[in-house]
Amino acid sequence: MSKDWPLFEVFIRSKNGLEHRHMGSLHASDPEMAMENARDVYTRRQEGVSIWVVASTDITASNPKEYGELFEPAADKIYRHPTFYDLPDELKHI
């Protein structure tokens, strides 16, 4: 494998889940090869029903050091949080 191959991030959606989860990273020459390698490496036991591969260079991430600046505006909007409601015990994951 060439050291010049780009890095891809791999996301898998499992059979019993709704969201894709980051599983790891791998190097590949192109997205098609990344998809095949992700399938071989991360779904050997048929753990998933969907695979996303994304070139790492295409991901923009927030800086953890700037947490306050980025998320602070949401803190003063208490109406966005369901703290004023009593929810029945039957409701899960809310």
C-alpha positions, 0 to 999 in steps of 0.5 A: 500500500502506498503511503500517499493513499488518502485516509478515509473515515468509515461509518457503519449503520448496524441492523438494529440502529438508525444512525451511522457510527464511526468505526475507524479509518483506512487508507485506500487509493479511491472511494470505491476501494475504500468502500470495499476495504471497509466492507471487508474490515468492518462488516466481516460478520454482517454487522451492518446494513449501510456503509459510508466512507468519507475522505478525511480531508472532506471533514470539517470538525470543531476545535474542542478548545473553542467549545464555549464560543461555539456552543455558548449561544445555545445555552441561553435558549432554555425553551429548546430544552424540554425541562418544563414538561413531565413525560410519561415513563413509557417514553424512552430515549427522549 
